[in-house]
């Protein structure tokens, strides 16, 4: 998949656990886990905004485009 999710890296940088992020954003831990693994087909802008607010980051800090070879 050309979109790579690096949410786990940003969580580590902020020394935050998935459970804490889930509570701040208002989503389940399972959904955070799915996001971290890249197993989602999409994410709402509202959710992305809340994640970026909670982690004090930009969308580009957690989403990267890597084209297929």
PDB file of N, CA, C, O and CB in Angstrom:
ATOM      1  N   UNK A   1       0.854  -1.184   0.000  1.00  0.00           N
ATOM      2  CA  UNK A   1       0.000   0.000   0.000  1.00  0.00           C
ATOM      3  C   UNK A   1       0.894   1.239   0.000  1.00  0.00           C
ATOM      4  O   UNK A   1       1.824   1.325   0.802  1.00  0.00           O
ATOM      5  CB  UNK A   1      -0.969   0.002   1.234  1.00  0.00           C
ATOM      6  N   UNK A   2       0.630   2.188  -0.876  1.00  0.00           N
ATOM      7  CA  UNK A   2       1.491   3.364  -0.980  1.00  0.00           C
ATOM      8  C   UNK A   2       1.417   4.328   0.205  1.00  0.00           C
ATOM      9  O   UNK A   2       2.336   5.126   0.389  1.00  0.00           O
ATOM     10  CB  UNK A   2       1.148   4.101  -2.213  1.00  0.00           C
ATOM     11  N   UNK A   3       0.361   4.281   1.010  1.00  0.00           N
ATOM     12  CA  UNK A   3       0.274   5.147   2.191  1.00  0.00           C
ATOM     13  C   UNK A   3       0.758   4.343   3.401  1.00  0.00           C
ATOM     14  O   UNK A   3       0.206   3.292   3.729  1.00  0.00           O
ATOM     15  CB  UNK A   3      -1.201   5.680   2.410  1.00  0.00           C
ATOM     16  N   UNK A   4       1.792   4.858   4.049  1.00  0.00           N
ATOM     17  CA  UNK A   4       2.386   4.191   5.208  1.00  0.00           C
ATOM     18  C   UNK A   4       2.014   4.992   6.451  1.00  0.00           C
ATOM     19  O   UNK A   4       2.201   6.207   6.499  1.00  0.00           O
ATOM     20  CB  UNK A   4       3.948   4.061   5.063  1.00  0.00           C
ATOM     21  N   UNK A   5       1.487   4.300   7.448  1.00  0.00           N
ATOM     22  CA  UNK A   5       1.077   4.937   8.698  1.00  0.00           C
ATOM     23  C   UNK A   5       2.191   4.743   9.726  1.00  0.00           C
ATOM     24  O   UNK A   5       2.583   3.615  10.024  1.00  0.00           O
ATOM     25  CB  UNK A   5      -0.282   4.348   9.219  1.00  0.00           C
ATOM     26  N   UNK A   6       2.691   5.847  10.260  1.00  0.00           N
ATOM     27  CA  UNK A   6       3.760   5.787  11.264  1.00  0.00           C
ATOM     28  C   UNK A   6       3.264   6.327  12.613  1.00  0.00           C
ATOM     29  O   UNK A   6       3.997   6.999  13.338  1.00  0.00           O
ATOM     30  CB  UNK A   6       4.998   6.592  10.786  1.00  0.00           C
ATOM     31  N   UNK A   7       2.031   6.021  12.920  1.00  0.00           N
ATOM     32  CA  UNK A   7       1.436   6.465  14.176  1.00  0.00           C
ATOM     33  C   UNK A   7       2.196   5.904  15.372  1.00  0.00           C
ATOM     34  O   UNK A   7       2.360   6.589  16.382  1.00  0.00           O
ATOM     35  CB  UNK A   7      -0.035   6.050  14.246  1.00  0.00           C
ATOM     36  N   UNK A   8       2.656   4.671  15.265  1.00  0.00           N
ATOM     37  CA  UNK A   8       3.400   4.065  16.366  1.00  0.00           C
ATOM     38  C   UNK A   8       4.683   4.830  16.680  1.00  0.00           C
ATOM     39  O   UNK A   8       5.071   4.946  17.843  1.00  0.00           O
ATOM     40  CB  UNK A   8       3.730   2.618  16.037  1.00  0.00           C
ATOM     41  N   UNK A   9       5.338   5.350  15.652  1.00  0.00           N
ATOM     42  CA  UNK A   9       6.558   6.134  15.849  1.00  0.00           C
ATOM     43  C   UNK A   9       6.247   7.421  16.601  1.00  0.00           C
ATOM     44  O   UNK A   9       6.964   7.793  17.529  1.00  0.00           O
ATOM     45  CB  UNK A   9       7.222   6.454  14.497  1.00  0.00           C
ATOM     46  N   UNK A  10       5.175   8.102  16.198  1.00  0.00           N
ATOM     47  CA  UNK A  10       4.807   9.360  16.858  1.00  0.00           C
ATOM     48  C   UNK A  10       4.368   9.110  18.301  1.00  0.00           C
ATOM     49  O   UNK A  10       4.667   9.913  19.184  1.00  0.00           O
ATOM     50  CB  UNK A  10       3.681  10.070  16.078  1.00  0.00           C
ATOM     51  N   UNK A  11       3.669   8.014  18.545  1.00  0.00           N
ATOM     52  CA  UNK A  11       3.287   7.672  19.919  1.00  0.00           C
ATOM     53  C   UNK A  11       4.539   7.460  20.774  1.00  0.00           C
ATOM     54  O   UNK A  11       4.596   7.916  21.916  1.00  0.00           O
ATOM     55  CB  UNK A  11       2.394   6.400  19.940  1.00  0.00           C
ATOM     56  N   UNK A  12       5.519   6.781  20.232  1.00  0.00           N
ATOM     57  CA  UNK A  12       6.767   6.549  20.969  1.00  0.00           C
ATOM     58  C   UNK A  12       7.494   7.865  21.234  1.00  0.00           C
ATOM     59  O   UNK A  12       8.017   8.078  22.328  1.00  0.00           O
ATOM     60  CB  UNK A  12       7.685   5.585  20.189  1.00  0.00           C
ATOM     61  N   UNK A  13       7.527   8.738  20.245  1.00  0.00           N
ATOM     62  CA  UNK A  13       8.188  10.041  20.426  1.00  0.00           C
ATOM     63  C   UNK A  13       7.519  10.865  21.517  1.00  0.00           C
ATOM     64  O   UNK A  13       8.185  11.584  22.262  1.00  0.00           O
ATOM     65  CB  UNK A  13       8.184  10.827  19.114  1.00  0.00           C
ATOM     66  N   UNK A  14       6.213  10.755  21.603  1.00  0.00           N
ATOM     67  CA  UNK A  14       5.464  11.529  22.595  1.00  0.00           C
ATOM     68  C   UNK A  14       5.326  10.782  23.921  1.00  0.00           C
ATOM     69  O   UNK A  14       4.740  11.292  24.876  1.00  0.00           O
ATOM     70  CB  UNK A  14       4.082  11.874  22.053  1.00  0.00           C
ATOM     71  N   UNK A  15       5.879   9.558  23.965  1.00  0.00           N
ATOM     72  CA  UNK A  15       5.797   8.720  25.164  1.00  0.00           C
ATOM     73  C   UNK A  15       4.350   8.557  25.621  1.00  0.00           C
ATOM     74  O   UNK A  15       4.013   8.730  26.793  1.00  0.00           O
ATOM     75  CB  UNK A  15       6.642   9.321  26.298  1.00  0.00           C
ATOM     76  N   UNK A  16       3.513   8.218  24.643  1.00  0.00           N
ATOM     77  CA  UNK A  16       2.083   8.049  24.902  1.00  0.00           C
ATOM     78  C   UNK A  16       1.678   6.634  24.502  1.00  0.00           C
ATOM     79  O   UNK A  16       2.167   6.089  23.512  1.00  0.00           O
ATOM     80  CB  UNK A  16       1.238   9.113  24.126  1.00  0.00           C
ATOM     81  N   UNK A  17       0.802   6.067  25.265  1.00  0.00           N
ATOM     82  CA  UNK A  17       0.284   4.728  24.960  1.00  0.00           C
ATOM     83  C   UNK A  17      -0.968   4.838  24.090  1.00  0.00           C
ATOM     84  O   UNK A  17      -1.648   5.864  24.066  1.00  0.00           O
ATOM     85  CB  UNK A  17      -0.031   3.947  26.267  1.00  0.00           C
ATOM     86  N   UNK A  18      -1.242   3.761  23.388  1.00  0.00           N
ATOM     87  CA  UNK A  18      -2.422   3.721  22.522  1.00  0.00           C
ATOM     88  C   UNK A  18      -3.700   3.978  23.307  1.00  0.00           C
ATOM     89  O   UNK A  18      -4.609   4.652  22.823  1.00  0.00           O
ATOM     90  CB  UNK A  18      -2.513   2.375  21.813  1.00  0.00           C
ATOM     91  N   UNK A  19      -3.765   3.438  24.522  1.00  0.00           N
ATOM     92  CA  UNK A  19      -4.959   3.609  25.356  1.00  0.00           C
ATOM     93  C   UNK A  19      -5.205   5.085  25.648  1.00  0.00           C
ATOM     94  O   UNK A  19      -6.341   5.553  25.583  1.00  0.00           O
ATOM     95  CB  UNK A  19      -4.816   2.824  26.675  1.00  0.00           C
ATOM     96  N   UNK A  20      -4.142   5.814  25.970  1.00  0.00           N
ATOM     97  CA  UNK A  20      -4.277   7.238  26.275  1.00  0.00           C
ATOM     98  C   UNK A  20      -4.721   8.013  25.037  1.00  0.00           C
ATOM     99  O   UNK A  20      -5.579   8.891  25.124  1.00  0.00           O
ATOM    100  CB  UNK A  20      -2.949   7.805  26.810  1.00  0.00           C
ATOM    101  N   UNK A  21      -4.135   7.687  23.885  1.00  0.00           N
ATOM    102  CA  UNK A  21      -4.540   8.353  22.641  1.00  0.00           C
ATOM    103  C   UNK A  21      -6.005   8.081  22.342  1.00  0.00           C
ATOM    104  O   UNK A  21      -6.746   8.990  21.968  1.00  0.00           O
ATOM    105  CB  UNK A  21      -3.665   7.888  21.463  1.00  0.00           C
ATOM    106  N   UNK A  22      -6.422   6.833  22.504  1.00  0.00           N
ATOM    107  CA  UNK A  22      -7.822   6.464  22.249  1.00  0.00           C
ATOM    108  C   UNK A  22      -8.764   7.292  23.110  1.00  0.00           C
ATOM    109  O   UNK A  22      -9.796   7.761  22.631  1.00  0.00           O
ATOM    110  CB  UNK A  22      -8.047   4.965  22.515  1.00  0.00           C
ATOM    111  N   UNK A  23      -8.412   7.473  24.382  1.00  0.00           N
ATOM    112  CA  UNK A  23      -9.259   8.251  25.284  1.00  0.00           C
ATOM    113  C   UNK A  23      -9.304   9.716  24.867  1.00  0.00           C
ATOM    114  O   UNK A  23     -10.368  10.335  24.896  1.00  0.00           O
ATOM    115  CB  UNK A  23      -8.757   8.131  26.724  1.00  0.00           C
ATOM    116  N   UNK A  24      -8.157  10.279  24.479  1.00  0.00           N
ATOM    117  CA  UNK A  24      -8.108  11.689  24.071  1.00  0.00           C
ATOM    118  C   UNK A  24      -8.879  11.944  22.784  1.00  0.00           C
ATOM    119  O   UNK A  24      -9.522  12.982  22.629  1.00  0.00           O
ATOM    120  CB  UNK A  24      -6.666  12.132  23.895  1.00  0.00           C
ATOM    121  N   UNK A  25      -8.808  10.988  21.863  1.00  0.00           N
ATOM    122  CA  UNK A  25      -9.431  11.156  20.544  1.00  0.00           C
ATOM    123  C   UNK A  25     -10.902  10.757  20.559  1.00  0.00           C
ATOM    124  O   UNK A  25     -11.703  11.276  19.782  1.00  0.00           O
ATOM    125  CB  UNK A  25      -8.684  10.330  19.497  1.00  0.00           C
ATOM    126  N   UNK A  26     -11.252   9.831  21.451  1.00  0.00           N
ATOM    127  CA  UNK A  26     -12.642   9.369  21.504  1.00  0.00           C
ATOM    128  C   UNK A  26     -12.906   8.208  20.572  1.00  0.00           C
ATOM    129  O   UNK A  26     -14.007   8.069  20.038  1.00  0.00           O
ATOM    130  CB  UNK A  26     -13.574  10.498  21.170  1.00  0.00           C
ATOM    131  N   UNK A  27     -11.888   7.366  20.373  1.00  0.00           N
ATOM    132  CA  UNK A  27     -12.059   6.156  19.571  1.00  0.00           C
ATOM    133  C   UNK A  27     -11.618   4.975  20.425  1.00  0.00           C
ATOM    134  O   UNK A  27     -11.043   5.159  21.498  1.00  0.00           O
ATOM    135  CB  UNK A  27     -11.240   6.229  18.225  1.00  0.00           C
ATOM    136  N   UNK A  28     -11.886   3.778  19.953  1.00  0.00           N
ATOM    137  CA  UNK A  28     -11.530   2.596  20.725  1.00  0.00           C
ATOM    138  C   UNK A  28     -10.046   2.271  20.549  1.00  0.00           C
ATOM    139  O   UNK A  28      -9.416   2.678  19.573  1.00  0.00           O
ATOM    140  CB  UNK A  28     -12.397   1.396  20.304  1.00  0.00           C
ATOM    141  N   UNK A  29      -9.509   1.534  21.511  1.00  0.00           N
ATOM    142  CA  UNK A  29      -8.128   1.069  21.397  1.00  0.00           C
ATOM    143  C   UNK A  29      -7.960   0.188  20.167  1.00  0.00           C
ATOM    144  O   UNK A  29      -6.909   0.203  19.525  1.00  0.00           O
ATOM    145  CB  UNK A  29      -7.710   0.302  22.661  1.00  0.00           C
ATOM    146  N   UNK A  30      -8.987  -0.573  19.844  1.00  0.00           N
ATOM    147  CA  UNK A  30      -8.950  -1.437  18.660  1.00  0.00           C
ATOM    148  C   UNK A  30      -8.766  -0.599  17.394  1.00  0.00           C
ATOM    149  O   UNK A  30      -8.000  -0.977  16.507  1.00  0.00           O
ATOM    150  CB  UNK A  30     -10.243  -2.282  18.562  1.00  0.00           C
ATOM    151  N   UNK A  31      -9.461   0.530  17.306  1.00  0.00           N
ATOM    152  CA  UNK A  31      -9.310   1.389  16.135  1.00  0.00           C
ATOM    153  C   UNK A  31      -7.924   2.016  16.073  1.00  0.00           C
ATOM    154  O   UNK A  31      -7.369   2.176  14.986  1.00  0.00           O
ATOM    155  CB  UNK A  31     -10.370   2.478  16.142  1.00  0.00           C
ATOM    156  N   UNK A  32      -7.358   2.372  17.219  1.00  0.00           N
ATOM    157  CA  UNK A  32      -5.988   2.884  17.242  1.00  0.00           C
ATOM    158  C   UNK A  32      -5.038   1.799  16.745  1.00  0.00           C
ATOM    159  O   UNK A  32      -4.125   2.072  15.965  1.00  0.00           O
ATOM    160  CB  UNK A  32      -5.589   3.350  18.674  1.00  0.00           C
ATOM    161  N   UNK A  33      -5.258   0.579  17.197  1.00  0.00           N
ATOM    162  CA  UNK A  33      -4.426  -0.544  16.775  1.00  0.00           C
ATOM    163  C   UNK A  33      -4.515  -0.767  15.268  1.00  0.00           C
ATOM    164  O   UNK A  33      -3.503  -1.008  14.611  1.00  0.00           O
ATOM    165  CB  UNK A  33      -4.837  -1.814  17.517  1.00  0.00           C
ATOM    166  N   UNK A  34      -5.720  -0.686  14.727  1.00  0.00           N
ATOM    167  CA  UNK A  34      -5.899  -0.841  13.280  1.00  0.00           C
ATOM    168  C   UNK A  34      -5.196   0.277  12.510  1.00  0.00           C
ATOM    169  O   UNK A  34      -4.592   0.037  11.465  1.00  0.00           O
ATOM    170  CB  UNK A  34      -7.394  -0.860  12.927  1.00  0.00           C
ATOM    171  N   UNK A  35      -5.278   1.489  13.032  1.00  0.00           N
ATOM    172  CA  UNK A  35      -4.587   2.614  12.405  1.00  0.00           C
ATOM    173  C   UNK A  35      -3.079   2.395  12.435  1.00  0.00           C
ATOM    174  O   UNK A  35      -2.399   2.594  11.427  1.00  0.00           O
ATOM    175  CB  UNK A  35      -4.949   3.935  13.110  1.00  0.00           C
ATOM    176  N   UNK A  36      -2.560   1.990  13.578  1.00  0.00           N
ATOM    177  CA  UNK A  36      -1.127   1.770  13.726  1.00  0.00           C
ATOM    178  C   UNK A  36      -0.621   0.710  12.750  1.00  0.00           C
ATOM    179  O   UNK A  36       0.480   0.834  12.214  1.00  0.00           O
ATOM    180  CB  UNK A  36      -0.802   1.360  15.158  1.00  0.00           C
ATOM    181  N   UNK A  37      -1.406  -0.313  12.523  1.00  0.00           N
ATOM    182  CA  UNK A  37      -0.986  -1.408  11.651  1.00  0.00           C
ATOM    183  C   UNK A  37      -1.213  -1.093  10.177  1.00  0.00           C
ATOM    184  O   UNK A  37      -0.745  -1.825   9.305  1.00  0.00           O
ATOM    185  CB  UNK A  37      -1.724  -2.678  12.019  1.00  0.00           C
ATOM    186  N   UNK A  38      -1.932  -0.003   9.896  1.00  0.00           N
ATOM    187  CA  UNK A  38      -2.199   0.355   8.500  1.00  0.00           C
ATOM    188  C   UNK A  38      -3.287  -0.478   7.861  1.00  0.00           C
ATOM    189  O   UNK A  38      -3.400  -0.517   6.636  1.00  0.00           O
ATOM    190  CB  UNK A  38      -0.951   0.224   7.694  1.00  0.00           C
ATOM    191  N   UNK A  39      -4.091  -1.147   8.673  1.00  0.00           N
ATOM    192  CA  UNK A  39      -5.133  -2.032   8.153  1.00  0.00           C
ATOM    193  C   UNK A  39      -6.468  -1.331   7.923  1.00  0.00           C
ATOM    194  O   UNK A  39      -7.504  -1.988   7.820  1.00  0.00           O
ATOM    195  CB  UNK A  39      -5.334  -3.180   9.096  1.00  0.00           C
ATOM    196  N   UNK A  40      -6.452  -0.021   7.843  1.00  0.00           N
ATOM    197  CA  UNK A  40      -7.680   0.723   7.581  1.00  0.00           C
ATOM    198  C   UNK A  40      -7.657   1.225   6.143  1.00  0.00           C
ATOM    199  O   UNK A  40      -6.592   1.439   5.564  1.00  0.00           O
ATOM    200  CB  UNK A  40      -7.842   1.907   8.579  1.00  0.00           C
ATOM    201  N   UNK A  41      -8.821   1.407   5.586  1.00  0.00           N
ATOM    202  CA  UNK A  41      -8.919   1.919   4.220  1.00  0.00           C
ATOM    203  C   UNK A  41      -9.058   3.428   4.193  1.00  0.00           C
ATOM    204  O   UNK A  41      -8.891   4.055   3.147  1.00  0.00           O
ATOM    205  CB  UNK A  41     -10.092   1.285   3.504  1.00  0.00           C
ATOM    206  N   UNK A  42      -9.365   4.014   5.347  1.00  0.00           N
ATOM    207  CA  UNK A  42      -9.527   5.458   5.406  1.00  0.00           C
ATOM    208  C   UNK A  42      -9.648   5.917   6.842  1.00  0.00           C
ATOM    209  O   UNK A  42      -9.840   5.127   7.766  1.00  0.00           O
ATOM    210  CB  UNK A  42     -10.746   5.898   4.604  1.00  0.00           C
ATOM    211  N   UNK A  43      -9.530   7.227   6.995  1.00  0.00           N
ATOM    212  CA  UNK A  43      -9.683   7.837   8.312  1.00  0.00           C
ATOM    213  C   UNK A  43     -10.392   9.172   8.118  1.00  0.00           C
ATOM    214  O   UNK A  43     -10.084   9.918   7.189  1.00  0.00           O
ATOM    215  CB  UNK A  43      -8.293   8.024   9.032  1.00  0.00           C
ATOM    216  N   UNK A  44     -11.328   9.462   8.987  1.00  0.00           N
ATOM    217  CA  UNK A  44     -12.053  10.732   8.882  1.00  0.00           C
ATOM    218  C   UNK A  44     -11.124  11.883   9.209  1.00  0.00           C
ATOM    219  O   UNK A  44     -10.252  11.762  10.068  1.00  0.00           O
ATOM    220  CB  UNK A  44     -13.279  10.750   9.820  1.00  0.00           C
ATOM    221  N   UNK A  45     -11.311  12.991   8.528  1.00  0.00           N
ATOM    222  CA  UNK A  45     -10.508  14.177   8.809  1.00  0.00           C
ATOM    223  C   UNK A  45     -10.683  14.622  10.256  1.00  0.00           C
ATOM    224  O   UNK A  45      -9.733  15.093  10.881  1.00  0.00           O
ATOM    225  CB  UNK A  45     -10.885  15.316   7.856  1.00  0.00           C
ATOM    226  N   UNK A  46     -11.878  14.476  10.784  1.00  0.00           N
ATOM    227  CA  UNK A  46     -12.147  14.856  12.173  1.00  0.00           C
ATOM    228  C   UNK A  46     -11.285  14.024  13.131  1.00  0.00           C
ATOM    229  O   UNK A  46     -10.721  14.549  14.091  1.00  0.00           O
ATOM    230  CB  UNK A  46     -13.652  14.673  12.506  1.00  0.00           C
ATOM    231  N   UNK A  47     -11.194  12.720  12.852  1.00  0.00           N
ATOM    232  CA  UNK A  47     -10.367  11.841  13.684  1.00  0.00           C
ATOM    233  C   UNK A  47      -8.895  12.185  13.518  1.00  0.00           C
ATOM    234  O   UNK A  47      -8.158  12.239  14.503  1.00  0.00           O
ATOM    235  CB  UNK A  47     -10.611  10.363  13.328  1.00  0.00           C
ATOM    236  N   UNK A  48      -8.460  12.416  12.293  1.00  0.00           N
ATOM    237  CA  UNK A  48      -7.076  12.793  12.026  1.00  0.00           C
ATOM    238  C   UNK A  48      -6.725  14.096  12.739  1.00  0.00           C
ATOM    239  O   UNK A  48      -5.631  14.238  13.285  1.00  0.00           O
ATOM    240  CB  UNK A  48      -6.840  12.932  10.516  1.00  0.00           C
ATOM    241  N   UNK A  49      -7.649  15.033  12.728  1.00  0.00           N
ATOM    242  CA  UNK A  49      -7.445  16.309  13.412  1.00  0.00           C
ATOM    243  C   UNK A  49      -7.254  16.091  14.920  1.00  0.00           C
ATOM    244  O   UNK A  49      -6.368  16.688  15.531  1.00  0.00           O
ATOM    245  CB  UNK A  49      -8.641  17.256  13.153  1.00  0.00           C
ATOM    246  N   UNK A  50      -8.084  15.239  15.507  1.00  0.00           N
ATOM    247  CA  UNK A  50      -7.989  14.974  16.946  1.00  0.00           C
ATOM    248  C   UNK A  50      -6.685  14.256  17.289  1.00  0.00           C
ATOM    249  O   UNK A  50      -6.074  14.535  18.321  1.00  0.00           O
ATOM    250  CB  UNK A  50      -9.190  14.138  17.417  1.00  0.00           C
ATOM    251  N   UNK A  51      -6.260  13.339  16.433  1.00  0.00           N
ATOM    252  CA  UNK A  51      -4.989  12.636  16.649  1.00  0.00           C
ATOM    253  C   UNK A  51      -3.834  13.628  16.599  1.00  0.00           C
ATOM    254  O   UNK A  51      -2.956  13.608  17.461  1.00  0.00           O
ATOM    255  CB  UNK A  51      -4.788  11.517  15.591  1.00  0.00           C
ATOM    256  N   UNK A  52      -3.835  14.488  15.597  1.00  0.00           N
ATOM    257  CA  UNK A  52      -2.769  15.481  15.464  1.00  0.00           C
ATOM    258  C   UNK A  52      -2.768  16.452  16.639  1.00  0.00           C
ATOM    259  O   UNK A  52      -1.707  16.868  17.103  1.00  0.00           O
ATOM    260  CB  UNK A  52      -2.918  16.249  14.151  1.00  0.00           C
ATOM    261  N   UNK A  53      -3.936  16.807  17.111  1.00  0.00           N
ATOM    262  CA  UNK A  53      -4.029  17.699  18.275  1.00  0.00           C
ATOM    263  C   UNK A  53      -3.465  17.013  19.520  1.00  0.00           C
ATOM    264  O   UNK A  53      -2.699  17.615  20.271  1.00  0.00           O
ATOM    265  CB  UNK A  53      -5.500  18.127  18.519  1.00  0.00           C
ATOM    266  N   UNK A  54      -3.843  15.761  19.734  1.00  0.00           N
ATOM    267  CA  UNK A  54      -3.398  15.022  20.913  1.00  0.00           C
ATOM    268  C   UNK A  54      -1.890  14.785  20.891  1.00  0.00           C
ATOM    269  O   UNK A  54      -1.240  14.795  21.936  1.00  0.00           O
ATOM    270  CB  UNK A  54      -4.132  13.688  21.005  1.00  0.00           C
ATOM    271  N   UNK A  55      -1.336  14.572  19.695  1.00  0.00           N
ATOM    272  CA  UNK A  55       0.092  14.277  19.574  1.00  0.00           C
ATOM    273  C   UNK A  55       0.923  15.516  19.231  1.00  0.00           C
ATOM    274  O   UNK A  55       2.146  15.433  19.118  1.00  0.00           O
ATOM    275  CB  UNK A  55       0.308  13.213  18.518  1.00  0.00           C
ATOM    276  N   UNK A  56       0.264  16.652  19.068  1.00  0.00           N
ATOM    277  CA  UNK A  56       0.940  17.891  18.693  1.00  0.00           C
ATOM    278  C   UNK A  56       1.829  17.664  17.472  1.00  0.00           C
ATOM    279  O   UNK A  56       3.040  17.885  17.508  1.00  0.00           O
ATOM    280  CB  UNK A  56       1.775  18.432  19.871  1.00  0.00           C
ATOM    281  N   UNK A  57       1.186  17.214  16.386  1.00  0.00           N
ATOM    282  CA  UNK A  57       1.928  16.910  15.170  1.00  0.00           C
ATOM    283  C   UNK A  57       1.099  17.304  13.948  1.00  0.00           C
ATOM    284  O   UNK A  57      -0.037  17.762  14.069  1.00  0.00           O
ATOM    285  CB  UNK A  57       2.303  15.408  15.117  1.00  0.00           C
ATOM    286  N   UNK A  58       1.681  17.119  12.797  1.00  0.00           N
ATOM    287  CA  UNK A  58       1.016  17.359  11.524  1.00  0.00           C
ATOM    288  C   UNK A  58       0.633  16.019  10.900  1.00  0.00           C
ATOM    289  O   UNK A  58       1.241  15.002  11.236  1.00  0.00           O
ATOM    290  CB  UNK A  58       1.925  18.179  10.566  1.00  0.00           C
ATOM    291  N   UNK A  59      -0.360  15.984   9.997  1.00  0.00           N
ATOM    292  CA  UNK A  59      -0.718  14.720   9.342  1.00  0.00           C
ATOM    293  C   UNK A  59       0.484  14.050   8.664  1.00  0.00           C
ATOM    294  O   UNK A  59       0.578  12.823   8.643  1.00  0.00           O
ATOM    295  CB  UNK A  59      -1.815  14.964   8.311  1.00  0.00           C
ATOM    296  N   UNK A  60       1.382  14.836   8.123  1.00  0.00           N
ATOM    297  CA  UNK A  60       2.562  14.275   7.460  1.00  0.00           C
ATOM    298  C   UNK A  60       3.503  13.578   8.437  1.00  0.00           C
ATOM    299  O   UNK A  60       4.363  12.804   8.017  1.00  0.00           O
ATOM    300  CB  UNK A  60       3.313  15.370   6.726  1.00  0.00           C
ATOM    301  N   UNK A  61       3.354  13.838   9.721  1.00  0.00           N
ATOM    302  CA  UNK A  61       4.172  13.155  10.721  1.00  0.00           C
ATOM    303  C   UNK A  61       3.722  11.721  10.948  1.00  0.00           C
ATOM    304  O   UNK A  61       4.482  10.907  11.470  1.00  0.00           O
ATOM    305  CB  UNK A  61       4.135  13.913  12.029  1.00  0.00           C
ATOM    306  N   UNK A  62       2.489  11.406  10.558  1.00  0.00           N
ATOM    307  CA  UNK A  62       1.970  10.055  10.787  1.00  0.00           C
ATOM    308  C   UNK A  62       1.526   9.347   9.517  1.00  0.00           C
ATOM    309  O   UNK A  62       1.230   8.152   9.549  1.00  0.00           O
ATOM    310  CB  UNK A  62       0.820  10.115  11.739  1.00  0.00           C
ATOM    311  N   UNK A  63       1.475  10.064   8.398  1.00  0.00           N
ATOM    312  CA  UNK A  63       1.098   9.473   7.110  1.00  0.00           C
ATOM    313  C   UNK A  63       2.155   9.810   6.067  1.00  0.00           C
ATOM    314  O   UNK A  63       2.509  10.976   5.893  1.00  0.00           O
ATOM    315  CB  UNK A  63      -0.301   9.977   6.651  1.00  0.00           C
ATOM    316  N   UNK A  64       2.658   8.792   5.375  1.00  0.00           N
ATOM    317  CA  UNK A  64       3.674   8.997   4.348  1.00  0.00           C
ATOM    318  C   UNK A  64       3.262   8.283   3.066  1.00  0.00           C
ATOM    319  O   UNK A  64       2.673   7.203   3.099  1.00  0.00           O
ATOM    320  CB  UNK A  64       5.053   8.495   4.830  1.00  0.00           C
ATOM    321  N   UNK A  65       3.579   8.899   1.955  1.00  0.00           N
ATOM    322  CA  UNK A  65       3.302   8.296   0.651  1.00  0.00           C
ATOM    323  C   UNK A  65       4.578   7.657   0.125  1.00  0.00           C
ATOM    324  O   UNK A  65       5.593   8.332  -0.043  1.00  0.00           O
ATOM    325  CB  UNK A  65       2.755   9.353  -0.355  1.00  0.00           C
ATOM    326  N   UNK A  66       4.525   6.360  -0.134  1.00  0.00           N
ATOM    327  CA  UNK A  66       5.636   5.625  -0.733  1.00  0.00           C
ATOM    328  C   UNK A  66       5.084   4.846  -1.920  1.00  0.00           C
ATOM    329  O   UNK A  66       4.436   3.816  -1.739  1.00  0.00           O
ATOM    330  CB  UNK A  66       6.330   4.666   0.310  1.00  0.00           C
ATOM    331  N   UNK A  67       5.337   5.332  -3.131  1.00  0.00           N
ATOM    332  CA  UNK A  67       4.778   4.677  -4.308  1.00  0.00           C
ATOM    333  C   UNK A  67       5.285   3.242  -4.463  1.00  0.00           C
ATOM    334  O   UNK A  67       6.420   2.922  -4.107  1.00  0.00           O
ATOM    335  CB  UNK A  67       5.112   5.480  -5.554  1.00  0.00           C
ATOM    336  N   UNK A  68       4.424   2.402  -4.996  1.00  0.00           N
ATOM    337  CA  UNK A  68       4.823   1.010  -5.294  1.00  0.00           C
ATOM    338  C   UNK A  68       5.829   1.012  -6.438  1.00  0.00           C
ATOM    339  O   UNK A  68       5.772   1.844  -7.344  1.00  0.00           O
ATOM    340  CB  UNK A  68       3.576   0.128  -5.661  1.00  0.00           C
ATOM    341  N   UNK A  69       6.735   0.074  -6.371  1.00  0.00           N
ATOM    342  CA  UNK A  69       7.743  -0.025  -7.444  1.00  0.00           C
ATOM    343  C   UNK A  69       7.188  -0.756  -8.649  1.00  0.00           C
ATOM    344  O   UNK A  69       7.892  -0.933  -9.643  1.00  0.00           O
ATOM    345  CB  UNK A  69       9.003  -0.742  -6.941  1.00  0.00           C
TER     346      UNK A  69
END
